[in-house]
Every structure is written in structure tokens, then in C-alpha cells.
Amino acid sequence: MSELIIYGTMLSRAARIIWMAEELGIDYSLESVDVHKGEQREGGYDALNPNAKVPTIKDGDFILWESLAINLYLAKKHGGPLAPKTAEDEAHAVQWSMWALTEAEDNAVILIQKALSIVDHSEEKVSGAHEALKKPLAVVEKVLSGQDYLLGSEFTVADLNVACVLGTLPRSNVDISGYPKTEAWLKSCVERPASQRMGKMRAAAMKH
Ligand SMILES: N[C@@H](CCC(=O)N[C@@H](CS)C(=O)NCC(=O)O)C(=O)O
């Protein structure tokens, strides 16, 4: 049995952890907790995650929730090219992860919920989300005008975490061609073999 257990489904933020696990090439299992069936509120799951949300991981006896924190932990634990090499790079990876959650995620979620007909947000809310995303997109564009990736020249957990959040934009039919560096960066992140494997698992889950 694999030591790392990821709770959630492919149609949830657990897919972020699957992408990371695939990048690291580590053994893992996905334990289904389907929020669309309310399973996060059943069977004592809240003993693992008092928020009753997914994802959560169990790594041996260690339990952790919050998707981007989980990815930062896995990168640090397993090392390799995705892990920040210095305290400063690690701080920047945390900075970018918190930035993605506070500056971009809420509006990106509104747009993917609308695009996938999960929530019928009003046109006013949708156009507000479009407008609000211009600022964070401009921030990424500015940073990437001087370097290929968020921490410099290599793809790291910072890119993976931010791409998990901004990566829903093309799937929400948001035109980001006005941010060409960001568009190219996102494409390079999403085209990584580990992300492609995750995408195939998500597409298969969507068919069921
Ligand atoms: N900030 C959390 C958000 C977790 C979250 O909202 N997960 C959703 C699924 S993607 C969930 O569990 N929703 C169920 C609910 O809110 O009851 C993270 O990134 O892990």
C-alpha cells in the first residue's frame, strides 16, 4: 500500500496534489471523498480535516490539508528540481502560493463554475471576476517578462501552485492572449507530462 493517501477526487482541488505526486514520481493512492455527494461531511472525514473540505493527505501518520500547502510540503520532503534550493526561494514559493489564493483564486473559481455550469453566477458577477483578474495577470506578465519561471529559470513548486489556480482560465474560455508571456508559461506548465497525466485522469473522471 502506498504511504501517501490523497483524499478527494479528480474533480476537486485534489487534482493539484495528483499533479505534484506525478511530477515527483512518488507512490500514492487517491481515496475518494466526493464533495458532490457530500462525502466530506460523512464517515468521520472531519477528524482528518476539520474544515470538511478536500484535499487532505495522510503521509504515514502525518496529516495535512490546504492544497497548495500540501504541494509545498511534498516538494520540500522529496526534493529534486521542483523544490526551492534556498530559504529565499522557499519564501518566494510560499509568497506565490499565498498570492494565488488571495489575489486570483476566488475570481478564477467563479469563472470555472460558470463555464462548467456548476453555479449559475450572474453576468455581473462574471464580468466582475474577469475585470478583477486583470491585475494578477498583469503581475505575472511583468515578472515573466524578465524570466522563464516564477522563481527564475526552472519550473518549481511555485509555478505548479500558481498554474493550478490560473490554469482554469483557458478552460473557462478566458482569453489571456493579451498576456503573452503568461499564456506561454501556462502552456509550458500544462504541457508537462505529469500535468498531462493528471489531465487524462480528470477527463476520465468527468466521463463518469
Ligand atoms: N483552500 C482549500 C479549499 C478547499 C475546498 O474548498 N475544496 C472544495 C473542493 S475543490 C471542497 O471541499 N468543497 C466542499 C465544501 O465546501 O463543502 C484548499 O485549497 O485546499
The ligand as an ORCA input file, in Angstrom:
! r2SCAN-3c Opt
* xyz 0 1
  N      -8.298     26.378      0.379
  C      -8.702     24.991      0.301
  C     -10.048     24.924     -0.382
  C     -10.632     23.526     -0.298
  C     -12.004     23.450     -0.952
  O     -12.799     24.402     -0.946
  N     -12.284     22.264     -1.503
  C     -13.575     22.031     -2.096
  C     -13.442     21.042     -3.238
  S     -12.359     21.565     -4.511
  C     -14.478     21.399     -1.058
  O     -14.043     20.564     -0.295
  N     -15.751     21.787     -1.058
  C     -16.714     21.178     -0.219
  C     -17.390     22.119      0.706
  O     -17.049     23.323      0.697
  O     -18.260     21.647      1.443
  C      -7.622     24.194     -0.464
  O      -7.015     24.763     -1.382
  O      -7.382     23.032     -0.133
*
